[in-house]
Amino acid sequence: SWKRYISRTFQYFSQHCSQQFLFSRGFFEARVFDIRTKLVGNHYRVTFGVYEGPRYIWGEIKIRGAQEFSEKELMEMFGQNTGDVADGRYLKDFVYEKLKREYAERGYIHYYAEFEPELIKPAEFGLDGTANVTISIDDGKRFSVDRIEFVGVEKDVEKELMDNFLLKKGDFFVQSKFESSIIELNK
């Protein structure tokens, strides 16, 4: 669907997107190589080699350091189980996006997490390897609202704005409530 072929852009996306796709299918050691282009008529034919390596399935999944959520709650949120094909892209999205949102909804805006996979190669060619993963979480500090004020408006307008603002003094800071309040105020 590109209107114009740009070699460097295509090489980047063929590498990046292909590796991400393979990563999501359990091929953690996959590599894309030997990207070649050939002009055929008024179109480019692009070919590249792919080394998949072994496919990995989830082995042991450990969660360490979490205080706000139990290990059981986090495993339910993760939705992947031992024996499933290891979806590396889902793991990355879970740790860096989904969990970050879940923690932010509870006032933890300095949440930090990392994951460390341990890849165990298959015993023989054609079998699946095992990916054990440890997810380490630091909840961070829970923040609450200390003060809300509207500057540059009259007192009666300020009171009305405060009444309509979803966050109140003393509430835990919740990013989605803050964003919703701003949207409503702008209406």
Salt bridges, closest charged atoms under 4 A:
GLU29 OE2 - LYS121 NZ 2.84
ASP34 OD1 - ARG36 NE 2.94
GLU68 OE2 - ARG106 NH1 2.99
ASP128 OD2 - ARG55 NH2 2.72
GLU149 OE1 - ARG147 NE 3.14
GLU158 OE1 - LYS155 NZ 3.72
ASP163 OD2 - LYS159 NZ 3.09
GLU184 OE2 - LYS187 NZ 3.31
